C-alpha cells in the first residue's frame, strides 16, 4: 500500500482549500522525504505546486494509503526492538488512555522506540501518522497546522493556534487509526492545550521531563539491559568480544546513544575494545562520543547531556541545580543520601565560592525535584536501612552525566574548589562515625563516597592542590582501615590499599609516617585474605623502617613489631612469632602501662601464640587477665572484649575444661550476633566454635543445629 508522504511546505501550501476528508488527500510523494516512495520526481512535484499556486487547488485523486506528516526517524543501525515498550504503546481498547508519555534521560532511546511504533503503524496502513518536532512551541504549532490541513480541519487563513485547536477537536472526534507523536517535548504547558484528551487517536509524547506524565500514561524508558547492550554492540560492530563489550557497556552506563556513538568509532577505525576504552578514559567524552554522520540522533551523547544540564540550570528558580549536580558528580554513582546533601548545604557547598551562606533543606529539595523532573537525577531509597524517612532517600545521576559535569568543572576552573568542599564534608563525616562495626551501613557508604571522590578528582590533580591532596590521602587511609576492620571485602581492601600505598610513596616518600601506615593497612588486607607471604614482606619492611626512623620503643614501632608477630603466627612460624611477641609485651608494659589497649592486645596475642604450641599453662592465665582488663577498660561488648572472651573459651576447650568453655562460647555468640550481626565472619567463627564445643561434650543435636546455621550442607563437624 503506498503511503502519502507530505512535507511541511507542501501541506502548508495545501491548507486552502482543505480536502473534505482524509481520504480525499492526493497521493503526492515528495522525492527525498522519508517513507515509502512511489517514483514521483521533483519536476512533477514542482509542477503540481506551481499549478496549485496558479489555480488555488490540486485535482483530487482517490487513495487508500495512509498520510504521513513530518519525518519519522529511520531505524538506527543494530536497532534493539525493546518489544515490551512498543507493545505498551500499541495497547488499545475501552479504558485505555489516549496519551502515552515516554520519559527518561536524553539518549536512552525514547525517540527510537516511538519511531519503531510509528513505522509499524505506517506499515499497517493507518489513516494518519504524524511526527511533530516538539522541541519548541513554534514547531508544535507548525506541525499541528500540517495535521489540520491533512484532516480538513479549521478555516482557510486561520492563525496557527486556531488550526492547532481544530486539529485536536478533529482527532478527538474522528481519530480512529491515527497516531500523533510529539517528539522531544519541552514546553509542556504550551503543548497540553493541543493534546487530544479523548477519542481513538493515539498520542505519544517523548520528553526528558517527568512532568510529561501529567499529560497521559507514563512509560519510563531506561538504559539498555546488559543483554540488549551486548546484542547491540555485536550487531553494530560485527564482531563478538564478550568481556570487552561488557566492560565498554558498563563504562558508558548502558546508555544507547553513547553505545551507538562509541560503536561507530570502533567500527570505522577498526579498534579493539581495550584500545577504545583506554582512549575513552583518557580523552574528554565530548571528543569521542560525537554524532556520527547519517545517524538519526542530532546530538552527540556528551552534547545532549550538556544541553539537558544547561536547560535545567536556565529554568531553575532555586539557582542550586548546577551546584547540586556538580557535588553529586563527585560522589558515588550508586547514590548519595539526601542527608549528606543537606549537610553539604549547611556548609555552603551550593553557594558561590566567595560566600559561606548555608542552604536549607527546603531549597535543596526543590532543586532536586527540578533535576529529577529533567531526568538528570533519580530518587531511590537506601535498602540497607530498616526504617525509611525523607533523609533515607538517595539521589543518583547517570555516570556519563557525572563525567560531563566533572569535565565542565575542570574546564571552567571550579573543580578543585568543589572537590575541596566535598572532601572537607567527608572528613567531618568520618570524624563523626563510631567504630565501623558499630554502624556498618554508614561506614560502608562513607568508604564508597571517599573512593568515588578520589576517582573523580585523580585525573585532574596537579601540583597546585597540596591541601586537597593531603585531605584525600587522609580520607583514603580511613577508608582502607575501615575495610580492614569490616573484614567482609578482602579484594576491595587489597585493591584500594595497594593504590593508596603507591600514591603515598609517590607523593610523600618511602618512610613518611602516612606511607608506613598505608603499607601496614595493605599488609593487614593481605593477611586477612590469607596471602601471608605478601603480608609478611610488607610487615618486615615496615618494622625495619619504623625502627630506623622512629626508634625501638616508639609506639608505632611496637605496633609494627606486633603485626609482624601475628603474621608469623598465622604462617605457622611460631619459633619467630613467640620471641617477638614476648619482647613486644614487655616493651608495651614498660612504655604504655599494663592496661593500655595496645598492651592488652599484645598480651592476648602472646597468649594465642603459647596456645598454638600447646603451652596452655602459660596461655590460660594471660587470656584470663586479658579478658578481665578488656572488660574493665573497654566494656563487656566491645569487639576486643568479645575476642578476648572467645579466645579464653578456646583455651579452656583445648585444655578439656568444657564446663567452663561452653558458657563462655554461648555468651560470645550471643554478643557477636547482637553487636556484629548474624553474618559477620567473627559471628560465624563463634558459631562454629560453640558447635564444636557442643560436639566434644556429646551434645550432638545442638551441634548439628548450629552447624546448619553456619554451613548448610557442609557435613558433620570435625571434633
Secondary structure, 3 states (H helix, E strand, C coil): CCCEEECHHHHHHCCCCCCCCHHHCCCCCCCCCCCCCCCCCHHHHHHHHHHHHHHCCCCCCCCCCCEEECCCCCCCCCCCCCHHHHHHHHCCCCCCCCEEEEECCCCCCHHHHHHHHHHHHHHCCCCEEEEEECCCHHHHHHHHHHHHHHHCCCCCCCCHHHHHHHHHHHHHHCCCCEEEEEECCCCHHHHHCCCCCCCCCEEEEEECCHHHHHHCEEEECCCCCHHHHHHHHHHHHCCCCHHHHHHHHHHCCCCHHHHHHHHHHHHHHCCCHHHHHHHHHHCCHHHHCCCCCCCCCCCCHHHHHHHHHHHHHHCCCCCCHHHHHHHHCCCCCCCEEHHHHHHHHHCCCCCCCCCCCCCCHHHHHHHHHHHHHCCCCEEEECCCCCCCCHHHEEEECCHHHHHHHHHHHHHHCCHHHHHHHHHHHHHHHHHHCCCHHHCHHHHHHHHHHHHHHHHHHHCCCCCCCHHHHHHHHHHHHHHHHHHHHHCCCHHHHHHHHHHHHHHHHHHHCCCCHHHHHHHHHHHHHHHHCCCHHHHHHHHHHHHHHHHHHHCCCCHHHHHHHHHHHHHHHHCCCHHHHHHHHHHHHHHHHHHCCCCCHHHHHHHHHHHHHHHHCCCHHHHHHHHHHHHHHHHHHHCCCCHHHHHHHHHHHHHHHHCCCHHHHHHHHHHHHHHHHHHCCCCCHHHHHHHHHHHHHHHHCCCHHHHHHHHHHHCCCCCCCCC
